[in-house]
Amino acid sequence: MRNCMAAGLLALLTGACALDAQTGLAVGAGVTVAVNDRDGDGMLDAVEVQALVEKAFPPDTLGGGFWDGMRASLAAAYWARDLDRDGRLSVAELAR
């Protein structure tokens, strides 16, 4: 399943980037929300963002100060996009 999703994402992003960068960002943001939105509300909340970050840098295999900093930096980068400061990230916020 993940291989199919990765192949589909690559095809979407490749095609979208051929059109323009903003379309590629929008597609990527939509896929990010679709894959990580556990409660189905169409947005990413704190629990979902934390799970996304831990997928990128798994604490059980990447421990220690450096990796803790990487996880904190990635989470901060996501939350910097929370324009309305409601604690949830929409596709539009992620695509900006």
N, C-alpha and C positions, 0 to 999 in steps of 0.2 A: 504494500500500500504506500509506504513512504517513498519507494522508488518511483512509483507512478506519480505521486504528488510532486516530487522533485523534478521529474521530467516535464510535467505539465507546467510547473512554475518557470522552468528554464525556457520552455517554448513561449509562454506568455510574456515573460520579460524580454526575451530576444525580439519578439514581434513588436512589443510595445516600445522598446527603446529605438526601434527603427523609425517609429513615428515621432516621438519626442521624449525628452527626459521626464517631464511631468507625468505623462501617461505611464511610464515605467514605474515611477514612484507610487502612483495611485494603485497600479496593479499589485505591486509589492506590499503596500499597506493593506490592501484588501485581503490578500492571501495571508499576511501575518495575523490579521484579526480572525479570519475564518479558521485558521489552523489552531489558534491559541485561545479562542473564546469558548471557555468551558461551560458557561451558563447560558449561552445563546442569546445574549442581549445585544449583540452587534458591536460591543465595545470591549476593551481590555481593562480590567480592574487591577487592584494591587496584587491580589493572589495570582492572577493570570500573568501579569508582567513578571512577577518573581519566578514563576514556573518557567517562563520563556527565558529569562536570564540564566536560570539554573540548567536549562537545556543546553545553552550556549557554553557555559562554564560549570560543569557538574562539580559540586562541592565534594562529593565522595571521591573523586579522582583528581581534582584540581584544588587542593587545599593550601592554606597558608596565606600570609599577608598580601603577596602579589595578586593572587587569584581573588581574594576577598575584595581587593581594590578594583579589580577588573569587573567583578559583579556589581559593585557599588557604582562604578562609572557608567556601565551599560544601563543600569536601572535609572540613574540620574539623567542620562541622555533621552531615555523614553519619557520620563516625567517632565522634562523641559518642553516637550511638545504638547502638554496638557494646557491648552490655551485658556480654557474657561475655569481651570483649577477645580474641576469637579471630582477629581480622583479617578477618572475614567478616560481612556484614550479611544477616540473615534478614528475611523478610517481617514477622514478629512484631516484630523490633527496629525496623524502619522505621515500623511502624504505631503505635508507642507515642507 
